[in-house]
Amino acid sequence: MPETIGSVSRDRYERAFFETVHHRVENFIAGTLLPHQEKTPNDPYIRTVMAQMGAIESTLQLLASLE
């Protein structure tokens, strides 16, 4: 049986946390990184950042949806 924090299970709390962080990362990518990438698509820095942030976003999405 999962432990609880007040009336919310730890599992639900953790999934909600990952969902919130995923949403913030998604907004950062869309609002900050994509415009940078559009201006300098061949810049090695932004290419590396986009690859790493894509992996982070994917991991957070997975963690938020685990049952």
C-alpha positions, 0 to 999 in steps of 0.5 A: 500500500502506498504511503500518503502525504495527507490525503494524497498518495506519494505516487500521485504526488510524484506523478503530479510533480513530474507532470508539472516539471514536464510542462515547464520544460515543454514551455521552455523548449517552445518559447526559448530554445526553438526560436534560438534553433530557428535563428541558428540551426547549425549551431553545435550548442543549440543542437546539443541543448535540443537533443538533451532537452528532448531526452529530459522532456521524454523522461519526464513525460514517461515518469508522469504517466507511469501507473 
